[in-house]
């Protein structure tokens, strides 16, 4: 059972970091300006879906990229909006509450693995892309389902695990990779075949969403084709994707900076995946590796560094290492902490930050 100190450590780190971010970003601006700063990029698209559905705002051209976003977060926004009038504020509240759930679960998962729970949480919060855990994006909500699902699977509580994983599948396509990893974890634990039927549950929301979009558009893979239409993310061989991103990173504009972060993220992703394989953490490698494969076979790299926020096995493994060697955590904090603040500033100023 989770200890009081573990829960408190995780919540103090989460709410303390959110309070610090609030103070820094609220100075010198009105509340309306503050909320507008967070209504950037994908957060605006989630709000559009929550307000008007996948056809977008009436009277405006249909955004073909909207089906790329799964309905979990827009549904949560609509619920919170019943009591919070401002849509941007509703998104921040969803991320705040779901992030707290995710951090407590991450701390507990790290402790189960023999690592420091607070180190796992702190490492995630110091990661350069951590601003997206606070924004009205889907990362925090996904982790609020995915990490407890994985913890339940590790404890052999498969009905709970698959139901939580189904919740994750409502939020992001990443739920498909989590569902596949649960199948591998089930096999690795040599569970009774009579319980295998539970493993179908996390795939149900993915099928249901495909059916919904098929009825709306006549396209079974509308979510995939929306990524191609909205962002040009069609298939490319890994070396082609690297070459395209490399050329884009050689410019001098602000997007060139973003593409340089993508290249750095790809290197970190590859190294992290090798680390998991060396440790023979097969199910976690499936979860992370399938994400890496999907992102690195796109026409160009997009949101690779941000995807590492979802790699909760990586933060657990890192905490295990840092628990034994404290200097690792100190070095990580010294390097990543300033980068996290810099990237948060980029996001809030309207620049693409991951």
C-alpha positions as CSV (number, residue, x, y, z in Angstrom):
1,X,0.0,0.0,0.0
2,X,1.3,3.5,-0.8
3,X,2.8,5.2,2.2
4,X,1.8,8.6,3.3
5,X,5.3,10.0,2.8
6,X,5.4,8.8,-0.7
7,X,2.1,10.4,-1.6
8,X,3.0,13.6,0.1
9,X,6.4,13.8,-1.6
10,X,4.8,13.4,-5.0
11,X,2.1,15.9,-4.3
12,X,4.4,18.5,-2.8
13,X,6.7,18.2,-5.8
14,X,3.8,18.5,-8.3
15,X,1.9,21.3,-6.6
16,X,5.1,23.1,-5.6
17,X,6.4,23.1,-9.2
18,X,3.0,24.3,-10.5
19,X,2.9,27.1,-7.9
20,X,6.3,28.2,-9.0
21,X,5.3,28.2,-12.6
22,X,2.2,30.2,-11.7
23,X,4.2,32.8,-9.9
24,X,6.7,33.2,-12.6
25,X,4.2,33.4,-15.5
26,X,1.5,35.5,-13.6
27,X,3.8,38.4,-12.7
28,X,2.9,41.6,-14.6
29,X,-0.1,40.2,-16.5
30,X,-3.8,40.1,-15.9
31,X,-5.6,36.8,-15.3
32,X,-7.1,36.9,-18.8
33,X,-3.6,37.4,-20.3
34,X,-2.3,34.6,-18.2
35,X,-4.9,32.2,-19.5
36,X,-4.3,33.3,-23.1
37,X,-0.7,32.4,-22.7
38,X,-1.6,28.8,-22.2
39,X,-4.1,28.7,-25.0
40,X,-1.4,27.8,-27.6
41,X,-1.0,25.3,-30.4
42,X,-2.7,21.9,-29.7
43,X,-4.5,23.3,-26.6
44,X,-6.6,25.5,-29.0
45,X,-7.5,22.4,-31.1
46,X,-8.6,20.4,-28.0
47,X,-10.8,23.4,-27.0
48,X,-12.3,23.5,-30.5
49,X,-13.2,19.9,-30.4
50,X,-14.7,20.3,-26.9
51,X,-16.8,23.2,-28.0
52,X,-17.9,22.2,-31.4
53,X,-17.0,18.6,-32.1
54,X,-14.8,17.3,-34.9
55,X,-16.4,19.4,-37.6
56,X,-14.9,22.5,-35.9
57,X,-16.4,25.9,-35.4
58,X,-19.5,26.5,-37.5
59,X,-18.9,28.9,-40.4
60,X,-15.2,28.3,-40.5
61,X,-13.4,25.8,-42.8
62,X,-13.2,22.3,-41.5
63,X,-9.8,21.5,-39.9
64,X,-8.8,18.1,-41.4
65,X,-6.3,17.6,-38.6
66,X,-8.9,17.5,-35.8
67,X,-9.5,13.7,-35.9
68,X,-5.9,13.1,-35.0
69,X,-6.9,14.1,-31.4
70,X,-8.7,11.4,-29.4
71,X,-11.8,12.4,-27.5
72,X,-10.7,11.8,-23.9
73,X,-9.4,15.3,-23.2
74,X,-12.2,17.1,-25.0
75,X,-14.7,15.1,-23.0
76,X,-12.9,16.0,-19.8
77,X,-12.9,19.7,-20.8
78,X,-16.6,19.7,-21.4
79,X,-17.2,18.3,-17.9
80,X,-15.0,20.8,-16.2
81,X,-16.4,23.6,-18.3
82,X,-19.8,23.0,-16.6
83,X,-18.3,24.8,-13.6
84,X,-15.4,26.7,-15.1
85,X,-16.5,29.2,-17.8
86,X,-13.1,29.7,-19.4
87,X,-12.0,26.9,-21.7
88,X,-8.3,27.5,-21.2
89,X,-8.7,27.5,-17.4
90,X,-10.6,24.2,-17.7
91,X,-7.7,22.7,-19.6
92,X,-5.2,23.8,-16.9
93,X,-7.4,22.3,-14.2
94,X,-7.7,19.0,-16.0
95,X,-3.9,18.9,-16.3
96,X,-3.4,20.0,-12.7
97,X,-5.7,17.3,-11.2
98,X,-4.7,14.5,-13.5
99,X,-1.0,15.4,-13.1
100,X,-1.3,15.0,-9.4
101,X,-2.8,11.5,-9.8
102,X,0.0,10.6,-12.3
103,X,2.8,11.8,-10.0
104,X,1.5,9.8,-7.0
105,X,1.3,6.7,-9.2
106,X,4.8,7.3,-10.6
107,X,6.2,7.6,-7.1
108,X,4.6,4.4,-6.1
109,X,5.7,2.5,-9.2
110,X,9.3,3.7,-8.6
111,X,9.1,2.4,-5.0
112,X,7.8,-0.9,-6.1
113,X,10.9,-1.1,-8.4
114,X,13.2,-0.3,-5.4
115,X,13.8,3.3,-6.4
116,X,13.2,6.6,-4.8
117,X,9.7,7.8,-5.6
118,X,10.4,11.5,-5.3
119,X,13.4,11.2,-7.6
120,X,11.3,9.7,-10.3
121,X,8.8,12.5,-10.0
122,X,11.4,15.2,-9.8
123,X,13.2,13.9,-12.8
124,X,10.0,14.0,-14.9
125,X,9.2,17.5,-13.7
126,X,12.7,18.8,-14.5
127,X,12.6,17.3,-18.0
128,X,12.9,20.1,-20.6
129,X,9.4,19.4,-22.0
130,X,7.6,19.3,-18.7
131,X,5.7,22.5,-19.5
132,X,3.3,20.3,-21.5
133,X,2.3,18.5,-18.2
134,X,0.9,21.9,-17.0
135,X,-0.6,23.0,-20.3
136,X,-4.1,22.1,-21.6
137,X,-2.5,19.1,-23.5
138,X,-3.3,15.4,-23.1
139,X,0.0,14.2,-21.5
140,X,-1.1,14.6,-17.9
141,X,-4.5,13.0,-18.4
142,X,-2.9,10.1,-20.3
143,X,-0.4,9.5,-17.6
144,X,-3.1,9.6,-14.9
145,X,-4.6,6.5,-16.5
146,X,-1.4,4.8,-17.9
147,X,0.8,4.8,-14.8
148,X,-1.8,3.4,-12.4
149,X,-2.7,0.8,-15.2
150,X,0.9,-0.3,-15.3
151,X,1.2,-0.4,-11.5
152,X,-2.0,-2.5,-11.3
153,X,-0.6,-4.9,-13.9
154,X,2.6,-5.3,-12.0
155,X,0.6,-6.2,-8.9
156,X,-1.4,-8.8,-10.9
157,X,-4.7,-6.8,-10.7
158,X,-5.6,-7.2,-14.4
159,X,-9.2,-6.1,-14.3
160,X,-8.1,-2.8,-12.9
161,X,-5.1,-2.6,-15.2
162,X,-7.1,-3.0,-18.4
163,X,-9.9,-0.7,-17.4
164,X,-7.4,2.1,-16.6
165,X,-5.5,1.3,-19.9
166,X,-8.8,1.7,-21.7
167,X,-9.1,5.1,-20.2
168,X,-5.6,5.9,-21.5
169,X,-6.7,4.7,-25.0
170,X,-9.5,7.2,-24.9
171,X,-7.0,10.0,-24.5
172,X,-4.2,9.3,-27.0
173,X,-3.2,6.8,-29.7
174,X,-0.4,6.0,-27.3
175,X,-2.9,3.8,-25.6
176,X,-2.4,1.3,-28.4
177,X,1.2,0.9,-27.5
178,X,0.3,0.6,-23.8
179,X,-2.2,-2.1,-24.7
180,X,0.5,-4.0,-26.7
181,X,2.9,-3.7,-23.8
182,X,0.4,-5.1,-21.4
183,X,0.0,-8.2,-23.6
184,X,3.8,-8.7,-23.3
185,X,3.7,-8.1,-19.6
186,X,0.9,-10.6,-19.2
187,X,2.9,-13.3,-21.1
188,X,6.1,-12.5,-19.2
189,X,4.3,-13.0,-15.9
190,X,3.0,-16.4,-17.1
191,X,-0.5,-15.4,-16.1
192,X,-3.3,-17.9,-16.5
193,X,-4.6,-18.1,-20.1
194,X,-8.1,-17.9,-18.7
195,X,-7.5,-14.3,-17.8
196,X,-6.2,-13.3,-21.2
197,X,-9.6,-12.1,-22.3
198,X,-9.1,-9.0,-20.2
199,X,-6.3,-7.9,-22.6
200,X,-8.9,-7.0,-25.3
201,X,-10.4,-4.2,-23.2
202,X,-7.8,-1.5,-23.8
203,X,-8.3,-1.9,-27.6
204,X,-12.0,-1.3,-27.4
205,X,-11.8,2.5,-27.2
206,X,-9.5,2.5,-30.3
207,X,-12.0,0.4,-32.2
208,X,-14.9,2.6,-31.0
209,X,-13.2,5.8,-32.1
210,X,-12.4,4.3,-35.5
211,X,-16.1,3.3,-35.9
212,X,-17.2,6.8,-34.9
213,X,-14.9,8.5,-37.4
214,X,-15.9,6.0,-40.1
215,X,-19.5,7.0,-39.6
216,X,-18.6,10.6,-39.7
217,X,-16.1,10.6,-42.6
218,X,-16.2,7.1,-44.2
219,X,-12.6,6.6,-43.2
220,X,-11.6,3.8,-40.8
221,X,-8.2,5.4,-40.3
222,X,-9.4,9.0,-40.0
223,X,-7.1,9.7,-37.0
224,X,-4.0,8.6,-39.0
225,X,-5.0,10.4,-42.2
226,X,-5.7,13.5,-40.1
227,X,-2.1,13.6,-39.1
228,X,-1.0,13.4,-42.7
229,X,-3.5,16.1,-43.7
230,X,-2.9,18.4,-40.8
231,X,0.9,18.0,-40.4
232,X,2.2,16.1,-43.4
233,X,3.1,13.1,-41.2
234,X,3.0,10.4,-43.8
235,X,5.4,7.4,-43.7
236,X,9.1,7.7,-44.4
237,X,12.1,5.5,-43.8
238,X,14.0,6.4,-40.7
239,X,17.0,7.7,-42.5
240,X,14.8,9.9,-44.7
241,X,13.0,11.3,-41.7
242,X,16.4,12.1,-40.1
243,X,17.7,13.7,-43.2
244,X,14.6,15.9,-43.6
245,X,14.7,17.0,-40.0
246,X,18.5,17.6,-40.2
247,X,18.0,20.0,-43.2
248,X,15.2,21.8,-41.4
249,X,17.4,22.2,-38.3
250,X,20.1,24.0,-40.3
251,X,18.1,27.2,-40.8
252,X,18.2,30.3,-38.7
253,X,14.5,30.8,-37.9
254,X,12.7,29.8,-34.7
255,X,11.5,26.5,-36.2
256,X,15.1,25.5,-36.8
257,X,15.6,25.6,-33.1
258,X,12.6,23.4,-32.6
259,X,14.0,20.9,-35.2
260,X,17.3,20.8,-33.4
261,X,15.4,19.8,-30.2
262,X,13.8,17.1,-32.3
263,X,17.2,15.7,-33.3
264,X,18.5,15.8,-29.8
265,X,15.3,14.1,-28.6
266,X,15.7,11.3,-31.2
267,X,19.2,10.6,-29.9
268,X,17.9,10.5,-26.3
269,X,15.0,8.2,-27.4
270,X,17.4,5.8,-29.1
271,X,19.7,5.7,-26.1
272,X,16.8,5.2,-23.7
273,X,15.4,2.3,-25.7
274,X,18.8,0.6,-25.8
275,X,19.0,1.1,-22.0
276,X,15.7,-0.7,-21.5
277,X,16.7,-3.5,-23.8
278,X,20.0,-4.0,-22.0
279,X,18.1,-4.2,-18.8
280,X,15.8,-6.8,-20.4
281,X,12.7,-4.8,-19.6
282,X,10.9,-6.3,-22.5
283,X,7.3,-5.1,-21.9
284,X,8.5,-1.5,-21.2
285,X,10.7,-1.7,-24.3
286,X,7.6,-2.6,-26.4
287,X,5.7,0.3,-25.0
288,X,8.5,2.8,-25.6
289,X,9.9,1.2,-28.8
290,X,6.6,1.2,-30.6
291,X,6.2,4.9,-29.9
292,X,9.8,5.5,-31.1
293,X,9.1,3.6,-34.3
294,X,5.9,5.6,-35.1
295,X,7.6,8.9,-34.5
296,X,10.9,8.2,-36.3
297,X,9.2,6.9,-39.4
298,X,7.2,10.1,-40.0
299,X,8.1,12.4,-42.8
300,X,10.0,14.5,-40.3
301,X,10.5,14.5,-36.6
302,X,7.7,16.1,-34.6
303,X,7.1,16.0,-30.8
304,X,9.8,13.4,-30.2
305,X,11.2,15.1,-27.1
306,X,7.7,15.6,-25.8
307,X,6.9,11.9,-26.2
308,X,9.5,11.2,-23.5
309,X,7.1,12.6,-21.0
310,X,5.0,9.5,-21.6
311,X,7.9,7.1,-21.1
312,X,7.2,6.4,-17.4
313,X,9.4,3.3,-17.5
314,X,12.4,5.5,-18.3
315,X,11.8,7.7,-15.2
316,X,11.5,4.7,-13.0
317,X,14.8,3.3,-14.4
318,X,16.5,6.6,-14.0
319,X,15.3,6.9,-10.4
320,X,16.8,3.4,-9.7
321,X,20.1,4.6,-11.0
322,X,20.0,8.0,-9.2
323,X,19.0,6.3,-5.9
324,X,22.3,4.5,-5.9
325,X,24.3,7.3,-7.4
326,X,23.1,10.7,-6.1
327,X,25.5,12.6,-8.4
328,X,23.5,11.4,-11.4
329,X,20.5,13.2,-10.2
330,X,22.5,16.4,-9.3
331,X,24.0,16.5,-12.8
332,X,20.7,15.8,-14.4
333,X,19.0,18.6,-12.5
334,X,21.8,21.1,-13.2
335,X,21.5,20.4,-17.0
336,X,17.7,19.9,-17.4
337,X,16.4,22.4,-14.9
338,X,17.5,25.5,-16.8
339,X,16.4,23.9,-20.1
340,X,12.9,23.2,-18.7
341,X,12.6,26.9,-17.7
342,X,13.8,28.1,-21.1
343,X,11.4,25.8,-22.9
344,X,8.5,26.9,-20.7
345,X,9.3,30.4,-21.6
346,X,9.3,29.5,-25.3
347,X,5.9,27.9,-25.1
348,X,4.3,30.7,-23.2
349,X,5.7,33.2,-25.7
350,X,4.0,31.4,-28.5
351,X,7.0,29.6,-30.0
352,X,6.9,26.0,-30.9
353,X,8.5,24.2,-27.9
354,X,8.2,20.5,-28.6
